[in-house]
Amino acid sequence: MSVRAVFLACLVTSGGAAGGASTVIWKLYPDYKAMWRTFKLHFDKSYDSSEESERYSLFKHKVEHVRAMNAANLTYVLDLTRFTDFLPSEMLVLTSGAQEPVDTTARQDVTYLGRHYWNGETLPESVDWSKQGAVTQAKDQKICGSCWAFSAVAALEGAEYLASGNLKVLSEQQAMQCSSPTARGCEGGWPDYVFKYAPSNAFCTEESYPYEGVDNPLFLE
């Protein structure tokens, strides 16, 4: 799937929050106005009169795009989400938050874990870690530039599985709020800070320290 297609809709995952909502919306097709009203109500959206028309047009276009893609019987399925009335450029601004550290030497003190040398052993053509229980369910960073925290936590979850055989769902909110005072929550950060923070600090589970998708007020000026 192209990046543009992901921005236009989203992949449907079993048990995903978006699936139930969109089922109701799709039942109203092809009454676009009714679909639009239900869409706004469910995702708590409201626009002034000048923006309403533009968002409604985007919504209609995305609905038809999703229908056309799904009718092609591809290897994936698209659906409607809270981002259906967003432009791809808006998605980039709202959800991209990785930043270069001010000090470019900040990564030099990261622990070196060694190197694996290939000794001629037979290697598989591919490895699907999700089928081996090493990957958690898809998560939603909401409208927040916290991708840096999500990528770091996903790496820690995978590392924990490889080391212990146990898959734990860890807290992105803790990573956002506690890993570095220079990180700016939804306004961006860097995964390296999370990797440095984790070895000397107990990491909470997602259940005990749930994700809020908001900036950490302690670090706001």
C-alpha positions as YAML, in Angstrom:
chain: A
units: angstrom
residues:
- id: 1
  name: MET
  ca: [0.00, 0.00, 0.00]
- id: 2
  name: SER
  ca: [1.29, 3.45, -0.78]
- id: 3
  name: VAL
  ca: [1.80, 6.10, 1.89]
- id: 4
  name: ARG
  ca: [-0.88, 8.18, 0.20]
- id: 5
  name: ALA
  ca: [-3.38, 5.34, 0.52]
- id: 6
  name: VAL
  ca: [-2.67, 5.07, 4.23]
- id: 7
  name: PHE
  ca: [-3.32, 8.78, 4.62]
- id: 8
  name: LEU
  ca: [-6.53, 8.53, 2.65]
- id: 9
  name: ALA
  ca: [-7.98, 5.88, 4.92]
- id: 10
  name: CYS
  ca: [-6.44, 3.21, 7.13]
- id: 11
  name: LEU
  ca: [-5.92, -0.51, 7.36]
- id: 12
  name: VAL
  ca: [-8.74, -2.29, 9.15]
- id: 13
  name: THR
  ca: [-7.49, -4.45, 12.01]
- id: 14
  name: SER
  ca: [-9.56, -6.90, 13.96]
- id: 15
  name: GLY
  ca: [-11.02, -5.33, 17.05]
- id: 16
  name: GLY
  ca: [-10.01, -1.83, 15.90]
- id: 17
  name: ALA
  ca: [-11.98, 1.10, 17.23]
- id: 18
  name: ALA
  ca: [-12.57, 2.53, 13.79]
- id: 19
  name: GLY
  ca: [-14.30, -0.56, 12.43]
- id: 20
  name: GLY
  ca: [-17.43, -0.33, 14.55]
- id: 21
  name: ALA
  ca: [-17.95, 3.34, 13.86]
- id: 22
  name: SER
  ca: [-17.45, 3.03, 10.12]
- id: 23
  name: THR
  ca: [-19.88, 0.11, 9.92]
- id: 24
  name: VAL
  ca: [-22.66, 2.49, 10.97]
- id: 25
  name: ILE
  ca: [-21.47, 5.17, 8.56]
- id: 26
  name: TRP
  ca: [-21.30, 2.78, 5.60]
- id: 27
  name: LYS
  ca: [-24.89, 1.67, 6.15]
- id: 28
  name: LEU
  ca: [-25.97, 5.18, 5.16]
- id: 29
  name: TYR
  ca: [-24.26, 5.02, 1.76]
- id: 30
  name: PRO
  ca: [-24.91, 6.56, -0.77]
- id: 31
  name: ASP
  ca: [-26.50, 9.34, 1.30]
- id: 32
  name: TYR
  ca: [-23.33, 11.39, 1.65]
- id: 33
  name: LYS
  ca: [-24.93, 14.06, 3.82]
- id: 34
  name: ALA
  ca: [-26.20, 11.48, 6.30]
- id: 35
  name: MET
  ca: [-22.80, 9.76, 6.29]
- id: 36
  name: TRP
  ca: [-21.10, 13.11, 6.86]
- id: 37
  name: ARG
  ca: [-23.37, 13.99, 9.80]
- id: 38
  name: THR
  ca: [-22.77, 10.61, 11.43]
- id: 39
  name: PHE
  ca: [-19.04, 10.84, 10.77]
- id: 40
  name: LYS
  ca: [-18.79, 14.26, 12.45]
- id: 41
  name: LEU
  ca: [-20.93, 13.17, 15.38]
- id: 42
  name: HIS
  ca: [-18.92, 10.04, 16.09]
- id: 43
  name: PHE
  ca: [-15.51, 11.70, 15.82]
- id: 44
  name: ASP
  ca: [-16.65, 14.90, 17.54]
- id: 45
  name: LYS
  ca: [-15.86, 17.18, 14.63]
- id: 46
  name: SER
  ca: [-17.30, 20.59, 13.85]
- id: 47
  name: TYR
  ca: [-16.35, 23.20, 11.27]
- id: 48
  name: ASP
  ca: [-17.35, 26.75, 10.51]
- id: 49
  name: SER
  ca: [-19.28, 27.38, 7.33]
- id: 50
  name: SER
  ca: [-16.20, 28.31, 5.28]
- id: 51
  name: GLU
  ca: [-14.37, 25.06, 6.12]
- id: 52
  name: GLU
  ca: [-17.40, 22.76, 6.16]
- id: 53
  name: SER
  ca: [-17.73, 22.65, 2.38]
- id: 54
  name: GLU
  ca: [-14.06, 21.79, 1.83]
- id: 55
  name: ARG
  ca: [-14.09, 19.03, 4.47]
- id: 56
  name: TYR
  ca: [-17.31, 17.59, 3.12]
- id: 57
  name: SER
  ca: [-15.85, 17.42, -0.40]
- id: 58
  name: LEU
  ca: [-12.74, 15.68, 0.92]
- id: 59
  name: PHE
  ca: [-14.92, 13.22, 2.79]
- id: 60
  name: LYS
  ca: [-16.95, 12.33, -0.31]
- id: 61
  name: HIS
  ca: [-13.79, 11.86, -2.34]
- id: 62
  name: LYS
  ca: [-12.27, 9.55, 0.27]
- id: 63
  name: VAL
  ca: [-15.48, 7.49, 0.52]
- id: 64
  name: GLU
  ca: [-15.37, 6.81, -3.21]
- id: 65
  name: HIS
  ca: [-11.65, 6.10, -3.08]
- id: 66
  name: VAL
  ca: [-12.17, 3.51, -0.34]
- id: 67
  name: ARG
  ca: [-15.03, 1.86, -2.24]
- id: 68
  name: ALA
  ca: [-12.99, 1.66, -5.44]
- id: 69
  name: MET
  ca: [-9.95, 0.20, -3.70]
- id: 70
  name: ASN
  ca: [-11.94, -2.41, -1.81]
- id: 71
  name: ALA
  ca: [-13.83, -3.40, -4.96]
- id: 72
  name: ALA
  ca: [-10.48, -4.37, -6.50]
- id: 73
  name: ASN
  ca: [-10.13, -7.26, -4.00]
- id: 74
  name: LEU
  ca: [-6.57, -6.39, -3.05]
- id: 75
  name: THR
  ca: [-4.56, -7.95, -0.24]
- id: 76
  name: TYR
  ca: [-5.71, -5.25, 2.20]
- id: 77
  name: VAL
  ca: [-8.95, -3.50, 3.10]
- id: 78
  name: LEU
  ca: [-9.48, 0.23, 3.60]
- id: 79
  name: ASP
  ca: [-12.01, 1.89, 5.85]
- id: 80
  name: LEU
  ca: [-13.09, 5.29, 7.17]
- id: 81
  name: THR
  ca: [-11.32, 6.83, 10.16]
- id: 82
  name: ARG
  ca: [-11.14, 10.17, 11.98]
- id: 83
  name: PHE
  ca: [-8.61, 11.20, 9.32]
- id: 84
  name: THR
  ca: [-10.95, 10.69, 6.37]
- id: 85
  name: ASP
  ca: [-11.52, 14.43, 5.91]
- id: 86
  name: PHE
  ca: [-7.81, 15.30, 6.21]
- id: 87
  name: LEU
  ca: [-5.37, 16.14, 3.44]
- id: 88
  name: PRO
  ca: [-2.15, 14.07, 3.27]
- id: 89
  name: SER
  ca: [-0.15, 17.24, 3.96]
- id: 90
  name: GLU
  ca: [-2.17, 17.82, 7.14]
- id: 91
  name: MET
  ca: [-1.48, 14.29, 8.29]
- id: 92
  name: LEU
  ca: [2.24, 14.85, 7.93]
- id: 93
  name: VAL
  ca: [2.11, 18.00, 10.03]
- id: 94
  name: LEU
  ca: [-0.12, 16.54, 12.73]
- id: 95
  name: THR
  ca: [1.46, 13.13, 13.20]
- id: 96
  name: SER
  ca: [5.15, 13.51, 12.31]
- id: 97
  name: GLY
  ca: [7.27, 14.35, 15.33]
- id: 98
  name: ALA
  ca: [10.75, 12.83, 15.06]
- id: 99
  name: GLN
  ca: [13.42, 15.50, 15.39]
- id: 100
  name: GLU
  ca: [17.17, 15.67, 15.10]
- id: 101
  name: PRO
  ca: [18.75, 16.23, 18.51]
- id: 102
  name: VAL
  ca: [20.35, 19.61, 19.03]
- id: 103
  name: ASP
  ca: [23.56, 17.83, 19.98]
- id: 104
  name: THR
  ca: [24.37, 15.50, 17.10]
- id: 105
  name: THR
  ca: [26.73, 13.52, 19.37]
- id: 106
  name: ALA
  ca: [23.82, 12.52, 21.61]
- id: 107
  name: ARG
  ca: [23.77, 8.98, 20.24]
- id: 108
  name: GLN
  ca: [27.41, 8.19, 20.83]
- id: 109
  name: ASP
  ca: [26.90, 6.92, 24.38]
- id: 110
  name: VAL
  ca: [24.17, 4.42, 23.47]
- id: 111
  name: THR
  ca: [25.13, 0.94, 24.72]
- id: 112
  name: TYR
  ca: [26.75, -1.23, 22.05]
- id: 113
  name: LEU
  ca: [25.07, -4.63, 22.05]
- id: 114
  name: GLY
  ca: [27.51, -6.43, 19.79]
- id: 115
  name: ARG
  ca: [27.40, -7.67, 16.22]
- id: 116
  name: HIS
  ca: [26.15, -10.89, 14.71]
- id: 117
  name: TYR
  ca: [28.34, -12.42, 12.04]
- id: 118
  name: TRP
  ca: [26.82, -14.67, 9.39]
- id: 119
  name: ASN
  ca: [28.54, -18.07, 9.35]
- id: 120
  name: GLY
  ca: [26.89, -19.58, 6.31]
- id: 121
  name: GLU
  ca: [23.80, -20.88, 8.08]
- id: 122
  name: THR
  ca: [20.59, -21.13, 6.06]
- id: 123
  name: LEU
  ca: [18.47, -18.02, 6.48]
- id: 124
  name: PRO
  ca: [14.72, -17.76, 5.87]
- id: 125
  name: GLU
  ca: [13.49, -15.80, 2.89]
- id: 126
  name: SER
  ca: [11.45, -13.61, 5.23]
- id: 127
  name: VAL
  ca: [10.41, -13.36, 8.87]
- id: 128
  name: ASP
  ca: [6.96, -12.24, 10.02]
- id: 129
  name: TRP
  ca: [7.48, -11.36, 13.68]
- id: 130
  name: SER
  ca: [3.79, -10.64, 14.17]
- id: 131
  name: LYS
  ca: [3.02, -14.31, 13.56]
- id: 132
  name: GLN
  ca: [5.65, -15.28, 16.10]
- id: 133
  name: GLY
  ca: [4.05, -13.24, 18.85]
- id: 134
  name: ALA
  ca: [6.74, -10.55, 18.92]
- id: 135
  name: VAL
  ca: [4.58, -7.60, 17.85]
- id: 136
  name: THR
  ca: [1.73, -5.93, 19.72]
- id: 137
  name: GLN
  ca: [-1.56, -4.93, 18.12]
- id: 138
  name: ALA
  ca: [-1.61, -1.76, 16.02]
- id: 139
  name: LYS
  ca: [-1.74, 1.38, 18.15]
- id: 140
  name: ASP
  ca: [-3.19, 4.83, 17.47]
- id: 141
  name: GLN
  ca: [-1.05, 7.91, 18.17]
- id: 142
  name: LYS
  ca: [-4.12, 10.07, 17.54]
- id: 143
  name: ILE
  ca: [-3.56, 13.60, 16.26]
- id: 144
  name: CYS
  ca: [-0.22, 13.97, 17.98]
- id: 145
  name: GLY
  ca: [3.37, 14.09, 16.75]
- id: 146
  name: SER
  ca: [4.44, 11.30, 19.10]
- id: 147
  name: CYS
  ca: [5.73, 8.90, 16.46]
- id: 148
  name: TRP
  ca: [9.18, 9.10, 18.08]
- id: 149
  name: ALA
  ca: [7.78, 7.61, 21.30]
- id: 150
  name: PHE
  ca: [5.77, 4.93, 19.49]
- id: 151
  name: SER
  ca: [8.74, 3.77, 17.42]
- id: 152
  name: ALA
  ca: [10.98, 3.56, 20.49]
- id: 153
  name: VAL
  ca: [8.41, 1.69, 22.58]
- id: 154
  name: ALA
  ca: [7.73, -0.77, 19.74]
- id: 155
  name: ALA
  ca: [11.47, -1.50, 19.60]
- id: 156
  name: LEU
  ca: [11.57, -2.06, 23.37]
- id: 157
  name: GLU
  ca: [8.56, -4.38, 23.20]
- id: 158
  name: GLY
  ca: [10.24, -6.44, 20.51]
- id: 159
  name: ALA
  ca: [13.54, -6.52, 22.39]
- id: 160
  name: GLU
  ca: [11.78, -7.70, 25.55]
- id: 161
  name: TYR
  ca: [10.14, -10.52, 23.61]
- id: 162
  name: LEU
  ca: [13.43, -11.66, 22.08]
- id: 163
  name: ALA
  ca: [15.13, -11.59, 25.47]
- id: 164
  name: SER
  ca: [12.43, -13.22, 27.60]
- id: 165
  name: GLY
  ca: [9.81, -14.71, 25.29]
- id: 166
  name: ASN
  ca: [7.18, -12.45, 26.88]
- id: 167
  name: LEU
  ca: [5.39, -9.74, 24.91]
- id: 168
  name: LYS
  ca: [4.46, -6.76, 27.07]
- id: 169
  name: VAL
  ca: [2.47, -3.77, 25.87]
- id: 170
  name: LEU
  ca: [4.42, -0.78, 27.17]
- id: 171
  name: SER
  ca: [3.45, 2.85, 27.75]
- id: 172
  name: GLU
  ca: [4.06, 5.46, 25.06]
- id: 173
  name: GLN
  ca: [2.73, 8.13, 27.42]
- id: 174
  name: GLN
  ca: [5.50, 7.39, 29.89]
- id: 175
  name: ALA
  ca: [8.05, 7.63, 27.10]
- id: 176
  name: MET
  ca: [6.64, 11.00, 26.06]
- id: 177
  name: GLN
  ca: [6.54, 12.45, 29.55]
- id: 178
  name: CYS
  ca: [9.55, 10.99, 31.30]
- id: 179
  name: SER
  ca: [12.34, 10.10, 28.88]
- id: 180
  name: SER
  ca: [13.72, 13.61, 28.36]
- id: 181
  name: PRO
  ca: [12.85, 17.16, 29.39]
- id: 182
  name: THR
  ca: [13.95, 18.33, 25.93]
- id: 183
  name: ALA
  ca: [11.29, 16.23, 24.18]
- id: 184
  name: ARG
  ca: [8.13, 18.18, 23.43]
- id: 185
  name: GLY
  ca: [5.46, 15.51, 23.52]
- id: 186
  name: CYS
  ca: [3.14, 15.91, 20.56]
- id: 187
  name: GLU
  ca: [5.48, 18.50, 19.09]
- id: 188
  name: GLY
  ca: [8.26, 16.02, 18.56]
- id: 189
  name: GLY
  ca: [11.14, 14.16, 20.13]
- id: 190
  name: TRP
  ca: [13.78, 11.54, 19.41]
- id: 191
  name: PRO
  ca: [13.72, 7.76, 20.08]
- id: 192
  name: ASP
  ca: [17.29, 7.79, 21.42]
- id: 193
  name: TYR
  ca: [16.14, 9.49, 24.60]
- id: 194
  name: VAL
  ca: [13.72, 6.63, 25.29]
- id: 195
  name: PHE
  ca: [16.43, 4.03, 24.73]
- id: 196
  name: LYS
  ca: [18.70, 5.82, 27.23]
- id: 197
  name: TYR
  ca: [15.88, 6.19, 29.74]
- id: 198
  name: ALA
  ca: [14.66, 2.59, 29.68]
- id: 199
  name: PRO
  ca: [17.67, 0.69, 31.15]
- id: 200
  name: SER
  ca: [17.60, 2.58, 34.46]
- id: 201
  name: ASN
  ca: [13.87, 3.20, 34.81]
- id: 202
  name: ALA
  ca: [11.03, 0.70, 35.22]
- id: 203
  name: PHE
  ca: [8.68, 0.89, 32.24]
- id: 204
  name: CYS
  ca: [4.95, 0.82, 32.93]
- id: 205
  name: THR
  ca: [2.49, -1.16, 30.89]
- id: 206
  name: GLU
  ca: [0.06, 0.58, 28.58]
- id: 207
  name: GLU
  ca: [-2.79, -0.50, 30.84]
- id: 208
  name: SER
  ca: [-1.29, 1.08, 33.96]
- id: 209
  name: TYR
  ca: [-0.09, 4.25, 32.21]
- id: 210
  name: PRO
  ca: [-2.51, 4.72, 29.28]
- id: 211
  name: TYR
  ca: [-1.85, 6.87, 26.26]
- id: 212
  name: GLU
  ca: [-3.59, 10.27, 26.25]
- id: 213
  name: GLY
  ca: [-2.30, 11.71, 22.98]
- id: 214
  name: VAL
  ca: [-1.62, 15.10, 24.57]
- id: 215
  name: ASP
  ca: [1.51, 17.09, 25.40]
- id: 216
  name: ASN
  ca: [3.11, 16.70, 28.77]
- id: 217
  name: PRO
  ca: [2.14, 19.83, 30.72]
- id: 218
  name: LEU
  ca: [5.28, 19.56, 32.88]
- id: 219
  name: PHE
  ca: [7.48, 20.38, 29.91]
- id: 220
  name: LEU
  ca: [5.41, 23.12, 28.35]
- id: 221
  name: GLU
  ca: [6.61, 26.68, 28.74]
...
